[in-house]
Amino acid sequence: MEVLKVMAQPVIRRMLVLGAVAALATGLAVGLAVAEIPGANATAGTPGTTSGTTLSGAAARSGRYFGTAVTASKLGDPAYTTIANREFDMVTPENEMKLDATEPRQGQFVFTNADRIFNWAVENGKRVRGHTLLWHAAQPGWLQSLSGSALRQAMIDHIDGVMTHYKGRIYAWDVVNEAFADGTGARRNSNFQHTGDDWIEVAFRTARAADPAAKLCYNDYNIENWTWAKTQSVYAMVKDFTDRGVPIDCVGFQAHFGSGNPYDGDFRTTLRNFAALGVDVQITELDVQGAPAATYAAVVADCLAVPRCAGITVWGVRDPDSWRSSDTPLLFDGNGEKKAAYTAVLDALNAAVPGASPSPARSPGRHCTRPSPRARNGTPWGATIRHHGHCGHR
């Protein structure tokens, strides 16, 4: 009956009504699309001219994010969540999205704790980095018992299962974590590596098919120093991928600095050289032994100097929350008080020239190439795996 009424009106009224309906439909469609994207309505990451009073607010002046690692078991701690919610606009689950947590039995996925973090982040207007799909550690027993084609298929199925669960809702995934050995920079002697040299490429191609919207990252430690062999090996892989059109959107630099892996101004060179390949660079797990303010400020300045440095994530909220808590490496102390390093980081972020986002929308197949640098040997920091995914002391 409503259609007949409209048809009975003069032509001009019919055009106005139909135009209004079309506009309403378009508005609803856009609204629904935005609602499906976590953090789409958040203001974080929007360039501005006023100084930020929080880490994420200050980072947003230049279109960058400032995030933290979050642990599900601490979401019931009001002191913890108050700081995390106030200061950060990007969340990385510390352990809850790793293989042993999400697929403890083959083909049986468990997302209870991962979803708890994800939902908390989204409810508070934050985006989420997925960490990590494939890693040589934190593997359930059933996976460790596989080899050859069975392991390769399990690897593919795991990527599909996890990424499908979060499809269209994760900002970026650490698809592969720590696949290169310290010292020599050779491929790590892992069970995944034993399935063939192409396993990393297969992982990235599988990830792109599973969720075309997510940024796909390779993540590693001890690749901050441009002169180290491990850095050169990762660079060579990323260059090969971009040359051949293998889908890779970003490289994550864990940046766990300490006595065995001291910060060096060479880090900025590394970030620039990787970004020149046409990928984003992200500082993904930043912490610094003793939390010296000058070092934290320098790391932030390095990111700000590279247009494609999309953002920084510190690996924990307060010192006691850190996997290396005895090093007091974070921006907040055990009482939740801001340390000198916090002020240094905030000031450095606010010193940035306001501008557009350094991280353009993902563009598959958009690559550039640069001459491969000369590889040189280095002696990087030794690693432990007790903290589920990051380097430790020798």
N, C-alpha and C positions, 0 to 999 in steps of 0.2 A: 504493500500500500504506500509506503514512504517513497518508493521509486516512482510510482505513478504520480504522486503529488509533485515531485521535482520535475518530472517530464511535462507537467501541465503548466509550469511557470513560464514566463517569457524567457527567451533564449539567454539574455544577459544574466538573469537571476540563476538560470541553470548553470551557466559557466562559473558564476561566483561560488555557488554551492559545491559544485564538483571540485573547484580549485581548493576550497577550504577543506574538503574531505581528503583530497590528495595531500595537502600540507599536513593535516592531522596524522594521516597514515605514515608520512615520511618522518614526522616528529616521533611517533611511537616507535618506528623501526629503529631510528637512531638511538632513542632512549634505551630500548631493549638491548641493542648491541653494546652500548656503553656499560649497561648493568652487568653484562657477562664478563667484563674485564675487570679483575681486581684492581682497586686503586685508581680506576679511570677517572673518578671524580675528585681525586686528591689533588691538592695544590702543589705537592712536592715535585720538584724538577722544573717548575715554571720560572724562567729567568725574571729577576726583579732588580730594582735599583736601591732598595733600602737594605741596611745591614741586617743579617739574620741573627736572632738571639738563641737559636739552637743549631746543632750541627747540620741537620737536614735543611733547615731554613737558610742557613748560610751557603750551603752547597747549591741550593736551588737557584741562587742568584746567577750562577753560570750554567744552569741547566743540568747540573749533575745531581746524583743521589749520594746520600751518606747512610750506610747501613750497618747492621750488626748481626752476629750469629746469635740465635735464640735456641734455648733448650726447653722442651715441653715441660719437664718436671719443675721448672722454675716459674711457669706462668701463673702459679698460685701465690707467688710472692709479690705483694703490692709494691714493695720498694723496687724490686726488679722491673716490674712491668711499667711503673711510673716513669722510670728513666728511659726504658726502651721505647715507650710510646711517645714520650716528649721529644727525644733527640734524634730518632732514626726514621727513615722513610723506606728502607729496603730491609727485608728480613731473609736470612739464610738459616734454615734448620741445621743445627750443628751436626747431628748424627741421624736424625729421624727419617731422612729420605735415602739413606744408604742401603745397599743391597741386602745386608743381613736384617735390616729393620723392616723393609718393605716386602721382601719375599723370603720369609724364613723357611718355607717349604715350597718346593717347586710348583709353580702354577697357582699358589695360594697367596694372594697379595693382602697385606695388612697395612692400612693407612691411618690407624687410630691416632698415633702421636704426630705423624706428619700432618694430618688434617687438623689436629688441634692447633698447631703452630700456624698453618695456612689460614684457618678461619680467624684466629686472633689477629693476624696481620691484615686480612681483608676488612674485618670489622672496624679496624682502626685506620683504614685508608692507606695501607702500605702495599708495596709490591713484594714479590717473593722471587728469590733466586733458588732454583732447584739444585741441591748438592747431595750426592753426586750419583750418576747412573752406573758407571763402571769404575772400579778401583781394585787394585790387586789385594787389598786388605779388606777387613770387615765383610768377608764372604761367609755365607752359611755353609755348613758341612756338606749339604747335598751338592752345592755348586763345585766345591773343591774336589769332589769325587768324580766329576765329569772331565772329559778330555775330547779333543778332536772335534768332529762335526756335532756331537751332542752338546759340547760346551758352547760352540759357536751359535747353535740354535737357541740354547738357553739364554745366551747373551742378548740375542735379537729379541726374544720373547719378553725378557725383562724390560728392555727399553720400551717396547710397545705397550706393555702392561702399565708401567708407571706413567709414561707420558700420556697415554690415553686417559688415565684417571684425571689428570690435571690439564687436559688439552685446552689450549686457548687461555689459560689462567696463570701461567708462569712466565715471568719476564725473561728469564734466561736459565739455561741448564748447563751445569758442568757435566758434559757428556762423558768425558774421560778425565780421570784424575791421576796425576803422578805416574805416567807411563814410561818415563826416562830415568835411567840410573844416574846416581851421583858420580862425580869424578869424570868418567869417560864420556858421558852423554849418550851411551848406547841405549837401545831399548831395554827396559827392565825385564828381567828373566821371570815373567809371570805366567800363570796358566793361560791367560788371554793371549799373550804373545806366542805361546806354543801352538795356537790355532792358525797362525799365519801372520806375516807382516802386515797384511791388509786389515787387521782387526779394528784398528782405530778408524780407518776410512769407512768400513762397514758400519761401525757404531754411529758415525756422523750421518751417513746416508739414511740409516734406519731412523734416527732421531728426526731428521728433516721430514721424512714421510709420516712419522707419527704425529708431529705437531709443527706444521709449517710456520706458525706465528712466533714460536719461541726462538730467542737468540741461542745459538749453540756455541759453547765455549770449551776450550781445552784449558785445564787448570793445573798448575804445578808450583813447587817451591824451588828455591835455589836457581831461579832463572832471572833474577833481577840484575845480576852483573853481566854486562854485555860480553866480557872477555871469557866467560866460563864456557867450557865445552858443552855442558848441558843446555845452556841458553842457546848456543848455536845449533844444537840438534833440534830443539823445539822450533826455532826459527826456520830451519830448513824444511821441517815437516809442514809448517803453516804455509810457507811459500809454495811448496809443492802442491798443497791443497788448493790454494787460490789460483795457481797457474792452471790446474786441471779442472777447476770448477767443483771440487769436493766441497760440500756445504759446511762452512765454518764462519762464524760471525764475530767471535771474540776470543781473546786469550786472557786468562786469569792469572795474575801474579800474586801468590799467597802473601809474600812480604812478611815473613816471620823473621824479624831482624834480632840479632843478638851477637854474643862474642864470637860464635862460630860462623856467623853469616852477617858481618857488619854492614850497615847501610853505607852505600857509596854513591856519590853524585852521578856515577855511571848509569844509575837506574833510569834517569831521564832519557839518556841515549837509547837504552833498551826499549822503553815505551815508545819513543818516536820511531824507531826502526820497525817494530812490529806493526804499529799503526800505519806505516807507509805501505804495508802489504794490502791495505784495504779492510782491515778488521778493527773492531773496537778493542781497547785494552781496559781492563778493570783490575783494581787492587782489591783482592777478594778476601784476605784473611789477616789483615794488618794487626800486628802487635810488635812491640819493641821492648826488649829486656830493659827494665828499669824505667821505662817510659820517659826518656829524655825529651824535653819540650822541643829542643832544636831539631832533633831527628824527625819527630812527628811533623813539625812544620815543613821540613824539607821534603818529606814524602808527599805531603799535600801540594806543595809548590810544583813538584814534578808532574803530578797528575794535571794540575791546572795549566801547565805549560804545553800539554799535548791535547789538541782539540778533540781527538777521539778517545780520550780517557773518560769513560762514561760515569765513573763514580768510585767510591771507596767504601769498603766494608771492614770494620774492625772485628776481631775474632773474640767477641764477648762483650758484656756490658760492664761489669765491675771486676776488679782484680781477682776476687775469690771465684768468679765464674770462669776464669781462664783455664785452659788445659795446661798452662805453664804458670800457675798461680804464684809460685814462689819467686818468679821473676817480676812480679807486679807490673805487667806490661801494658795495661789498658788505661783508659782515660778517666775512669772513676775508681776510687779506692773502695775498701771493704765497707765503708759506711755510706757509700753512694755519693761521696763528695767529689766535686770536680777537682782534678789534679792540674798542675801547671801545664801539662801536655794538652789538656782540654782547651785551655785558653789559647795556647799557641795554634792549635788546629782551627779553632773558631776564628781567630784573627786572620789566619792565612786564607781561609775560605772567603771571608768578607773582603779581603784585599783583591779578590778576583774581579776582573772587568765583567760586568753583567753582559750576557749575550745569549745566543740561541743554544739549544741543547747540543752537546757534542756528540750525541749518539743518535744518528739518523735511523729511520725505520729500516728493518732488515730488508736487504735487497739481494735475493739469491742470484748468483751468476755475475754480480758486480764485483769485479776483482781488478787489482792492479799488481804489477810485478816490479821488483827492484833487484839489482844485482845481489847475489848471495855474498854475505860478508866472509872474511877470512876467519876460520875457526881457530880458536886458541884454547889450550888446556887451562883449567883452573882447578882449585881445590875447594869445592862447596861444602856446606854444612852437612854433617851426617844426619841420618833420620831414624826416628823411632815411629811406631805405629800405634802406641797405646792410646793416643788421644783420638783415634779413629779418623785419620785423614790428613795429617799435617806433619811438617817436619818437627824434630825435637833436638835435644842436645846430644852431642856425642858422649 
